[in-house]
Amino acid sequence: MSSSPTPGLTRFNAVGDGAARAALHEICAGGAWVDAVLGGRPYPTAEALYAASDAATAALTAGGLAEAMAAHPPIGRPAPGDPVSAREQRGMAQAPPGLRAEMRALNLAYQEKFGHVFLICATGLGAAHMLDAIRRRVGNTPEREREIVREELGRINRIRLARLLEDPAGPPVPEQEGARP
């Protein structure tokens, strides 16, 4: 692991709070998570940022977890015009119609039972893997499912943070904040 900040981390640490808050909100819609991660800046390493994200995810209340999950579209139905959800759910895009239909039906059953979308870190997963996961998880207790959802949200947040730090555009530098409407 690098002991010094990467250019992306340096940029993230340097931007104003407004730009950093907006970038973090794109990663996780949970306000408490955003506040906790934002409050830890500057981060000396990417691993320190990831650890802060993990701690903030673990500390989410039931309401904070629900707030974070509400921004995630159902598996198999990425948010229209959202390249992030489309990229993350790529494994479902080319699934056969029967598999997609079963996923839709299980998504509805899951949401009816738990009151929220089925959340899985779908990056790199194939459609069959996601279908198997929802089949297994729909039988969980609400308590067990909350634990799993929290773990999955943590994985998603880490992947999205890594992409933020790797993005050459990244959040705007301080001089650019507010320069454009």
C-alpha atoms as one frame of an Amber mdcrd trajectory, in Angstrom:
protein
   0.000   0.000   0.000   1.148   3.492  -0.785   2.173   5.565   2.210   1.596
   8.854   0.392  -1.578  10.253  -1.145  -2.281   9.557  -4.803  -3.086  12.465
  -7.145  -6.793  11.591  -6.913  -6.718  11.568  -3.129  -4.770  14.823  -3.043
  -7.412  16.368  -5.292 -10.249  15.001  -3.122  -8.599  16.364   0.017  -8.093
  19.786  -1.619 -11.555  20.490  -3.025 -13.973  22.593  -1.028 -16.531  20.979
   1.217 -19.360  21.596  -1.263 -17.637  19.769  -4.105 -16.465  16.964  -1.823
 -19.975  16.604  -0.355 -21.494  16.396  -3.852 -18.929  13.775  -4.918 -19.526
  11.725  -1.771 -23.297  11.945  -2.177 -22.900  10.385  -5.639 -21.132   7.483
  -3.943 -23.608   7.005  -1.085 -26.879   8.849  -0.561 -26.765   8.350   3.205
 -26.331  11.795   4.734 -24.688  10.462   7.895 -22.182   8.519   5.775 -21.385
  11.632   3.715 -20.950  13.755   6.862 -18.681  11.196   8.519 -16.437  10.699
   5.483 -16.330  14.424   4.741 -15.443  15.170   8.364 -12.376  12.926   8.179
 -10.584  14.937   5.488  -7.749  15.223   4.749  -6.951  11.530   4.369  -3.277
  10.524   4.323  -3.889   7.448   2.155  -6.641   5.839   0.117  -6.752   3.041
   2.705  -7.505   5.618   5.412 -10.378   6.915   3.279 -11.687   3.366   2.744
 -11.435   2.660   6.482 -13.410   5.840   7.219 -16.027   4.731   4.695 -16.245
   1.294   6.320 -16.628   2.841   9.784 -19.288   5.268   8.538 -21.205   2.421
   6.876 -21.016   0.315  10.039 -22.312   3.262  12.094 -25.386   3.929   9.947
 -28.625   3.766  11.895 -31.576   1.878  10.417 -32.820   5.191   9.004 -29.414
   6.047   7.570 -29.158   2.644   5.944 -32.640   3.068   4.458 -31.661   6.512
   3.145 -28.548   5.075   1.488 -30.445   2.145  -0.057 -33.251   4.332  -1.404
 -30.873   5.696  -4.048 -30.146   2.240  -5.487 -32.338   1.008  -8.352 -33.540
  -2.599  -8.421 -31.180  -5.146  -9.950 -32.103  -5.562 -13.588 -33.519  -2.061
 -13.856 -30.683   0.474 -13.707 -31.777   4.070 -13.289 -32.478   5.605 -16.723
 -29.654   7.871 -17.832 -27.412   6.762 -14.946 -24.180   5.343 -16.346 -23.008
   4.284 -12.867 -25.958   1.963 -12.196 -25.830   0.700 -15.797 -22.104  -0.121
 -15.434 -22.582  -1.748 -12.035 -25.462  -3.886 -13.275 -23.865  -4.789 -16.593
 -24.018  -8.496 -15.733 -27.815  -8.455 -15.888 -28.069  -6.513 -19.170 -27.552
  -9.495 -21.479 -29.376 -12.073 -19.346 -31.944 -14.273 -21.083 -35.544 -13.038
 -20.823 -36.569 -15.856 -18.476 -33.803 -15.045 -16.014 -34.675 -11.327 -16.122
 -38.349 -12.154 -15.517 -37.468 -14.328 -12.515 -35.225 -11.557 -11.162 -38.082
  -9.034 -11.490 -40.453 -11.367  -9.642 -37.921 -12.058  -6.881 -37.118  -8.333
  -6.613 -40.814  -7.685  -5.939 -41.043 -10.514  -3.379 -37.869  -9.287  -1.682
 -39.069  -5.690  -1.568 -42.443  -6.774  -0.182 -40.769  -8.796   2.562 -38.003
  -6.363   3.538 -39.384  -2.976   2.478 -36.403  -2.022   0.338 -34.628  -2.988
  -2.859 -32.412  -6.048  -3.043 -28.935  -4.595  -2.639 -25.902  -6.473  -3.915
 -22.522  -5.260  -5.048 -23.213  -6.219  -8.661 -19.910  -5.014 -10.121 -18.327
  -7.936 -11.952 -21.175 -10.361 -11.192 -23.066 -12.292 -13.832 -26.842 -12.494
 -13.969 -26.949 -16.087 -12.708 -24.871 -15.163  -9.647 -27.204 -12.264  -8.795
 -30.252 -14.483  -9.271 -28.772 -17.156  -6.994 -28.042 -14.492  -4.369 -31.574
 -13.129  -4.303 -32.987 -16.667  -4.177 -30.879 -17.351  -1.073 -31.394 -14.008
   0.593 -35.166 -13.696   0.200 -35.453 -16.394   2.889 -33.339 -14.470   5.416
 -34.673 -12.881   8.558 -34.902  -9.079   8.428 -32.047  -8.848  10.954 -29.735
 -11.076   8.920 -30.630  -9.263   5.718 -29.782  -5.866   7.266 -26.318  -7.227
   8.111 -25.816  -8.430   4.537 -27.143  -5.186   3.047 -24.704  -3.190   5.200
 -21.808  -5.377   3.956 -22.911  -4.992   0.331 -23.282  -1.224   0.722 -19.758
  -1.079   2.140 -18.404  -2.931  -0.911 -20.271  -0.618  -3.284 -18.982   2.465
  -1.463 -15.369   1.237  -1.639 -15.613   0.550  -5.376 -17.156   3.945  -6.010
 -14.554   5.701  -3.859 -11.782   3.952  -5.787 -13.331   5.154  -9.054 -13.535
   8.694  -7.670  -9.836   8.606  -6.803  -8.920   7.156 -10.219 -11.103   9.557
 -12.236  -8.839  12.029 -14.045 -11.636  14.611 -13.938 -12.496  13.893 -10.316
 -14.263  16.483  -8.244 -13.543  20.041  -9.364 -10.438  21.709  -7.987 -11.113
  24.551  -5.541 -10.637  27.310  -8.137 -13.360  25.755 -10.319 -15.984  25.429
  -7.593 -18.943  27.554  -8.431 -17.343  28.835 -11.634 -20.034  27.243 -13.738
 -23.756  27.144 -13.078
